[in-house]
Amino acid sequence: MPGRTERRVVTELIGRDANALHDQLSMAGFRRSHGICYVPACPSCDACVAVRVVVDEFKPSKSLKRILKRNSDLSAEILEPIATHEQFSLFSDYQKIRHNGGDMGKMDFLDYQALIEDTPVNTVVIEFRFKSGTLAGVCLADRLSDGLSAVYSFFDDAEADRSIGTFMILWMIDEAYGQELPYMYLGFWIDGCSNMEYKSRFKPLERVTPDGWVRME
């Protein structure tokens, strides 16, 4: 947000109970990166709110159904969180197109490897591939006791008409439903931030408040 600097509360995920701690923090609106969890804690602003999809009640709109049909030829495979050079190549191309000049665009393979593999909790990598076998997209996700949490995703931006990023979220919602998990955690949402507007397409959404999770209009 222009003219604003974020302040965060950060805690490490360590010890034998890291998964249980991660569950509790996620339910309180925290997000994971590497071996830490964090949440915005700005004294005069509460624009950043954690949101999650209510899986059992989710029904794709007509436009989302078209995206599902458009990507019905993609295959998905759930893998251990191990970084590959093939993933990194797609990641680098994505950063150049979507976030040119950003900090993540400066990451080398070792940095990317840390992003994927530096996790003390139950984490998976989901690879999506075209029929040709070429990598189409990657999603790093955490498994929680009550849902799946999308940590980071990237995809082939040359196939922009496919809306692969949206498709990966739809796939994860369906995967959570198949695992009988009630929620799919989408991370933070900021009202008026165009980069996060896509999250409002997945309804019903809940947002975290000091009094717990509440339904968003």
N, C-alpha and C positions, 0 to 999 in steps of 0.2 A: 504494500500500500504506500503511495507516494508520501514522503515526509514522515514516515513512521518507522520506528525501530522496535523489533520484537525482543521481549525479555522472556526467558524460559526458566522453568524449574526442571532440573535434570537429576536423575537417579540411576545408579548402576544396577544392572541385572546380574547378580552374582549369587553363588551358592547353589545347593541342591534343590532349593525351592524356587529357582528362577522362573519356571513355567507358571507356578501358582502366583508369584508376585506379578508377572507379566499379565496374567488374567485380571488380577485386581486393579492394576494400573490402567489397563485398556478399558475396563468397565467405568473407570473414573475419567476417561477422556484423554489418557496419555497415548503417545505414539512411540514406536520403537525405531531406532537407528543404530546399527551395530550392536554393541552391548549395553546401550543406555535406553531409557525411556524419558520422554520430555513432554511438557505441556506449556503453552503460552501462559505467562503470568504478568500481564501488563497492568499497572495500577489504574489507568484511566481508559482502558479499552478492552472490550470483550468480543471483538469482531471475529476472531478465530474460534470456531466451535467444531468439536469432533462430531461426525455424523455416521450413522449406520443404517443399512437397509433392513426392513422387517421382511425376512425371507418368505415366510408362509403366506404373506399377504401381497407379495410382489406380483404384478401382472404387467408384462411388457406392453407398451403403447404400440400403435400401428407402425410408427417410425422405428421403434426398437425391434419389432418383428421383422421389418425389412432388413435391418442390419444382421439379424440372426440368419436369415435366408441367404444374404449376400456372402456370408462367411461359413456357410454349411460345409464347404469343402476343406476347411482347416481342421487339422488334427491337433490334439492336445495331449501332453504327457507330463505327469507329475514326477519330479526328480528330486534327488538330494540337493541341498544348496552348495553346488560346486560350480565355480566359474569356469567358463570356456572361452577360448579366443574367438570362436564363432559368435557367442553372445556379445563379447566386448566390441567386436566390429559393428554389430547392429546398434549397440548402445552408443558408440562414438558417433555414428551417422545420425542417430536420433538427436543427440545433444547439439550437433552442428546445425541441424535444421530447426529444432524446436527451442533450444535454449543457448543459442550462440552467444559466447561471452560470459556465460554463467560459470560458477565454480565447478560444476560437475563436468563441464566441457573440457576442463583441464586434467581430468583424471586419467592416469595411465592404467595399464592392466593390473598392477598390484593394488591400486586404489579400488578398482572395480572388484577385484577378488575379495578385498576386505568388506565391501558393501554386501556381497553375496554370502560369504562364508563366515564372517565375524558375527555369529549369533549364538547366544547361550540358551535359546528356546527352540520350540518345535517349529522349524521353518522348512519350506519347500520352494523349489523353483518350478514354474509351469512353463513349458516351451510349447509354442503354437507354430505349426508348420504348414506351408502350402503343399499341394499335392506333389509338387516337384521335389519336396524334401527340404526346400530352402526355409530358413528360419523367418517366420513372419512377426513374432512378438514374444516377449518374455515377461512374466510376472513373478516377483518375489513376494511370497505370502507367508503369514504366520498362522498356525492353527491355535485357536483359543478353545476354552471349554464350551463357549457359547457361540462360536462363529469362526469365520475366516477373516483375516485382516490383510488387506492389500497394502504392502509396504512400499513397493515401487514397481513400475511397469514401463516398458518401452516397446516400440514396434517399428515396422517398416513404413516410414512416412511417404515413400513413393507410391504406396497403395492407399492414399488418403481417402479415396472414394469408398473404401471398404469400412472405414471407421473401426479399425482393428482394436483400438484402445477401448472403445465402448463395448465391443464384442467380448473382450477379455473379462470385463466386469460382469456382463451377462452370464458368461460361462461360470464365473466364480459364484454367482448367486445360485445358479442351478446346481453347482457342486455342493454348496452349503446345504441346499435343500435335500440333495441326495444323501448327505451325511447326517440329516436330521438336526442341523445346527440352525438356531433361530435368527442369527444375524450375520450380515456381511459388513465389516467395518471399512469405511471408505476414506478415513483420515479426516483432515480438517477442511472446513468449508468457510468461505468468507463471502458474505452478501455483497454483491457488486463487483466481485473479482471475476473477470471474464475467463481466466484460466481454470477456475473451479466451477463455472456455471454448469458444466456437464453433469455434475453430481446430482443436481436437482431433478434430473430425468428419471432417477431410480426411486420410485415411490411405492409404498410409504417410507419416508425417512424419519428417523429420530435424531435429536441432538441432545448432547449432554448439558445439564444445568447444575447449579449447586444443589438442587433438590432431586437430582437423578435424570434419567432419560425421558424426554417428552416428545410427543409427535409434532412434526413440523407441518405447517399448513401448506 
